[in-house]
Amino acid sequence: MALQIIVGAQWGDEGKGRMVDWLASQSDYVARFNGGDNAGHTVTIGSQIYKLHLLPSGIIHPNTIGMLGNGMVINPKSLLEEMDLLRAAGVTITSERLRISHAAHLITPAHQALDKAMEAARGKDNLGTTGRGIGPAYTDKASRSGLRVGDMLAPNFIDRLRSHIEKANHSLGLYGAPTLEIAPLLTVFESQCKILTPYIRDVSAELHQALASGKIVLAEGAQGTLLDIDHGSYPFVTSSATTAPGVLTGLGLGLDAAQNARVIGVAKAFQTRVGSGPFPSELSGELAGRLRGTGSNPWDEFGTTTGRPRRVGWLDGVLLRYAARINGLTELVMTKLDILSGFESLRICTAYRIGDMTLAELPFGQADLGSVEPVYIELPGWQADLGNIRRWDDLPVQAQGYLRTVTRLGGVPVRYASVGPEREQIVEVPALER
């Protein structure tokens, strides 16, 4: 299959980066199609930990070409910092290995200031945004007033940037927030943009030609299905399309590209979420602490981008089925199975109770998650440390049973399970009955 798509099947932070790393070794192109530097992908290679927010994590492999698609919003400062980070680690980042779509939108310091001012104005009703300007940049895109990457090549770019900041300063004044000093921002932003101009390409045309010639394109999603602007737990969502169909619009590909595509959903063996919003299977107290970790390890449940402790809970099978349907998943990858070691018993949410009704599916998607009560099944736990296991037959029978149950409840076969943060700590799962 020439097009392979990796998306998060939960609220983000599922471990997509390490699965992209796993598959990128066999790919020609790795492409980001949505979001900005509010996303965080962590890849661990030996003792080296890479935390990437904009660059496709698969670019770490020397054989791949990285693509930033038109569906993204890009902060030049953040992108340049990431490029320098990888260069310092020995990764080659040149215009021959990285392309930026001319149609992607730019995030400016004005967008960041507006994001923080708007979130502060919401008070206790805040959305839990990262404050990185993602929402305001997508707002400008939708209102047809945004600045695109291709605009950096225009002779009047700085004049347009100045007008953009002046307009933002007016809005900041209305929020009672400090306004921005324009001249220094123009100088810095212009210098950053000049460095990036050699990377500007027609990503859509290049990927179309790559697929036509039989190349393998790995599309890397940011955030997760349940944060999708249309299909997520609105309004506690991100500002972009995070689901598999968004690959086509976010990279400029036609429907023919999706024929026989491999659509891989990544889900943790339990549920996590950063920020505000409903969470039916959420846990607190000692159980939550055991799932979350202390933060002493980089793979503990603390946001890659924000550093905030993640909310944690039991796996939600209702939302997993929903993600499988919305994305058209062909397979699942289950991460962090090793974290469940040591529990006497485990629970999975299989349905919701609303009053005297029990529902396996929600009538209006995720619109009313805050009013539901989870219905659980209980499964036996296991005590063994899974970190050194690489073969299905060596997993405890209880862990095998857990994955069989996930396959049955999700309606999608689990193909791989990760048992630790290292790239080789993966167990391939045989065909399981649904």
N, C-alpha and C positions, 0 to 999 in steps of 0.2 A: 504494500500500500504506500503510494508516494506521499500522501498527506497524513501525518499523524498529529493528533491534537491532544494536548494535556490540559485538563481543567480541574479546578478544585470542586469537590462535590459537597463542601460544607461552607462555613463562613470564612474561608481563607485559612492560611497558616497550616495547610494540610501536609506539607512536605513535598510540594510539587518540584521544588528546585533539585532535590536529589534524584527524583525520577527523570527529570529532564537530563540531568547529568548522566544517568544510567543509559538513556536512549540516544543521547547526542553523539555518542561514539560511533553510531551507525548512520548518522544523518549528514546531509550536505549543508543544509540551512537550518538555523534555529531562529524563530521569529516571535517577537512580542506583538500582540495585536490589540491590547487595551491597557488602560490605566496609566499611572505615572510612578513617581518615586514614593508613593504611599504603599506600594507593594514591597515585600521583602522576601527574597529567596536565599536560603542558606545552603551551601554545599560544603561538605567536609571531605577533604582529601588528605588522608594521613593526619598529620598534625596541623595542616593548613585549613583554616575556615574562611570561606568567601561569603560575604553578605552583600548581595546585589539587589538593587532596587529598580534599575532601568535596563541595564544590559541583560540580554537573555543569558541565563545561567549556563546554557550549553556552549557559550563561546569560549569557555575554559578549554574545551577540546581543540587542538590545533587544526583539525580537519574541517571545522565548521565555519560558515559565514553567518554573522549575526545580522538580523534585520529588526529595525524598529518601525512598526507599521503606522499607517495613517490614523488608526484608532487610538493612538497613544497621545498623552500630553506630556511634554518633555521640559524639564528644568535644565537649561544648559550647564549651570553650575554643578548640579548633582551629577549629571552625565560625565562631565569632564573629571570630576573627582573619582568616579568609578573607573573610568578609563585609566587614570594614573595609578589607582590602587592595583588593578590587574597587571599593568605594565611593571610595577615594582615587584610583583610576584612572579614575573617571568612570562606572562601571557602577552602574545603579540596582538596589539590593537592598532590597526592602520585602516585607511580607507579601502584597502583591498579585503579586509576582513569584517568591516562594519559598514552598514548602510542605514541611513535615516530617511524615511519617507518625506518627500517635500510637502505632503499634505498633513503630516502630524502637527499638532498645535503646541505652541510654546507656553510654558508657565513662567511668569515674571515675578519679581519681588512684589509687585502690586497685587497679584493674585494671592500670594501668601499672606500679605497684610490683611486683605479683605476676608480671607478664610478665617483668620484668627478673630477678627472683629465680629464677624457674623456669628461665630460659635460662642463668643463671649456674650453677645446680645441675646442668645437663646437661653442663657442662664441654666436652670435645672433641666430644661428641655433640650439641652444640647445633643447633637448626634454622635459625639465621640469621634469627630474627624481627626486626622493627623495634623491638620493645620499647614499642609504643604501646598495649598493652592489648587488642589485637584478640582474641587467643585466649581470655584469661580472660573477656572480655565475652560471647563466643559460648558459652563453657562455662557461664556463669551462665544464659544463655538456654536452653540445652539442659536444664539441671538445674532449670529453672522457678523460679529464684531471682533473676533479673535485674531491673533497673530499666528501664522503658520510658519513652519520651518522654511519653506520655500521663499517666504517674504524676506528672510535674511539676505537674499541675493538682490533685492530691489534697492535702487538708489535712494528711495524715500523711506527706508526702513526705520531710521532713527527718528524721523519726524512722526511716523505712525506710533512708534514706541513712546515718544514724549506725550502725544495726545492720549494714549492709553493710560499712562500714569497720572496725567492731569485729571482724567475722568475718574480714576480710582480714588484720587485724593478727595474729590468732591464727595464720593460715597463714604470714605473713611470719616470725613468731617461729620456727616449725618449720624454715623454710629458713635461719635464722640471719641474716636480712636486717633492716635497721632498720625499726621500726614507724612508723606515720603519726600525726602530731598531729591529732586529730580536729576540734577546735573551729575552727581557721582554715580547714580544708578545707570544712567545712559552710558557713561564711559566704561564701566565694568561689564555691563551686559553686551555692549558692542564688541569688546575684546573677546569675550567668551564665544560669541556667535561666529566671529571670524575664524576661530580655531575649528569650528564644526562644519563650516561650509564645504570643505572637500568631501564630506561624508554624505552629502545630500544626493539622493537617487530617486528614480521611479521604482519604488519597491514593488508595487503591484505588477508592473511589466516584467521585472526580473524574476519574481516568483512564478508568474504564469509560464514564462519560458522554461524555468527550472523544472516545473512539474510536467510540462509537455515533453521534456527531454528525458524523463524518467528519474530525475533527482528526488531525493527524500527530503521533504520539508517537515520540520518538527515545529508546530505552533504551540507557543508557551503562554498559557493564560496567567493572569494576575488576579489576586483575591479569589473569591469562590462563588459558586452558583447562587448561594443564599444571600449574596451581596449585590446581585445583578440589579441594575436600575429599573428594569421592568419586572423581573421574576423573583426578586429578593424580598426580604422582610421590610418593605417600604414603610416609612421613610428612612429606616436605619440601614441604608445601602450605600454603595459607592456610586459614582456618577457615570459609569461606563457599562458596556455589555460584557459580562464576565463568562457567559456561557459559550458552548461550542459553536453555535450558529454565528456568533460575533466574530469568529475567525474570518469569515468571508468578507464582511463589511470592513473589519479592522485591518485587513491586509489587501483589500481590493481584489478579491478572487471571485470568480463566477461559480455558479452552482455545480458545474462540471468538476470542479476541484474536490468537491465533497463526496463524489461517488466512491464507494468502497473505502472511505476514510476510516482510519482506526481512531476511535474516540475513547481516551483513557481518563477515567475519573479517579482522582486521588482523594482518599478519605482517611482520617485517623481512625484508630480502633475505638476511640471515644470522641466526644464532641467538644469543641472549643470555640470561643468567640472573644474578640477584643472590642471594647466599647459598648455603647448602649444598644438596646433592642431586646425583644423577647427571646427566651431560651427555655423551652419547656422542660428539658431533661437536666437542667443545671443542678449542680451539687454545691454544697458548702461544707465547712468544717474539715474534719480529718480526711474524709474521702477525697474532697477536692484538693487538699494539700498533697496527698499521695500522687494524684494524677498530674498536678501542676509542677511539682518539684520545687526546689528552693531558689532557683535562679543562678546557682553556682556553675551549672553547665550550660553552654550555649544552646543546647537542644531542649532545655526546660521550657515550660509554657509561659514565656514572656515575649511580647511582640518584637519581631526583628526590626521593624521600623520605629515603633513608639517606645519599646522597653516596658510597656505596661503589662502587668500580670494578666494572663488570659483567664476568662471565665471558663470553667470546665464542667463536664457532665457526662452522663452515659450516652452511648451511641444512639442516635435517633433514626430508626428505620423508616419512619414516615417521610422524613426529609430526604433520606437517602433514595427512596423510591422516586420522590419528586425530582431530585437531581438527575437520576437516571433517565427519566422521561423527558425533561426539559432539554438535556444535552444529547439524547440519543446515544448514551454510553454503550460501547461494545465490551468494555471490561473495567474492572476496578483494581486499584492498587491500595492496599491497606497498610498505612504506616503506623509506627509506634506500637506494634503488637507487644513488644517487649515490656512496655510500661505497665501492662496489665498483669504481669507476673507478680505473684505474692498475694493476690486477692483470693479469699475463700470462695466467693461467688461473684458473678458479674451480671449486670442487667443490660437489656437492650429495650428501648422503647419501640413498640410495634404498632401502637394506635394511640389516638387521642380520645379523651372523654370530654364531651361538652354537655353539661346537664345530665340527662339520662340517655344520651346518644353516645355510641362508641363508633368512631370513624377511622378507617384505615387510610383515607385520603381527605385532604381539606377541600371543602366546596369552593373556596375562593383563594386557592394557593396559600400564601403565607399571610394573608390580610389580618387574620384574627388569632395569631399564635399566642398572644398574651392571655387569652381567656381559656386555654385548653389545659387539661390535666393528662399527663402521660400515663399510658398503660404499658406495663413492663412484663417481659418474660425474664426468668432467672436462669442463668447457666452456671455450671461448675467452673471454678477457677483452676489455676495451676500454680505451682510453686517454683518450677525450674527457671533458671536464668536462660533466656533465649539467645543471648548475644553471640554465642559461638555456633549456633545452628545454621546450616546452609541447605539442608535437605528436608523436604516435606515429611518424609518418614521419621525424621528425628524430632519433629515437634511433638510436644505432649498431646495426647489424644484430646484433651480438653481444648487446647488451642486450635487443633484441627476442627473440632466441633464448633468453635466460635466462628471460624471462617466459613464453614458450611452454612451456618445460620445466617451470616451476613449475605452470602450468595443467594440464599433462598428469600430473605426478606427484601433485598435490594432488587432482585430480578436480573442481576448482572453478575457474571462470574468474576470472582476474585482471582486475578492472575499472578500477583506478586504480593508478598508481605515483607515489610522491613522490620528487622529485629535489632536495630541500633542505628546510630547516626552515620557510620562510615559507609562509603559507596558500595563496599562488597557485602554489607550486612543485609542481604536480601534473600528471601526464600521464594523459589518459583513454585506456584501452586498448581497441581494437576487439575484437569477438568473436573469440576464439582457439579453435582446435580442441583438444579435450581429448586 
